[in-house]
Amino acid sequence: MGVQPLTLTVDSNQMKSARLALGILALLPFLCIGPSAFSQAPIVGPGQFIMCPKSVQASIVTATTTQLVAPVTGQSVFVCGWHVTSTQSTSTTFQIIFGAGATCGTNTITLTPAFSVTSTAPSGDHQTYAIGPNSTVSQGLCVVTVGATIGQAVMIYYSQF
């Protein structure tokens, strides 16, 4: 008693049907995924939040523009917040700006309006993530102080990359 060979005869139509069935089986996982990944609209805005691991502080005693974060070629400055108070009994005014040059005088971008502060009414704003606008590339961060008698304690929370 020997083993008899098995012979199958398949015509070309059966082969085409088999290939079609295998192709559909291979595509089935992709057809069942649904529209979620394939129909997602482009993301508008930053894809990741920007945290601020750095801080800078200054005691400003004259009405001037003081650079707190120097510009770095190819990098931008992102601000998460500030705390500013007057060390005088009278109110003083400050404003935070971005710009190129030693006093941010070129291509200036205003981050805040002019705020008036006293020793009993400081200005503070601190977020977990950077707030806008940020500087353009290669700009620094400055504080503009105005008033006859100036005395301000300034702290800025930022990131630069």
Summary of the structure (lengths in Angstrom):
residues: 161
radius of gyration: 32.0
end to end distance: 82.5
largest distance: 117.0
contacts: 417
relative contact order: 0.27
helix: 16%
strand: 40%
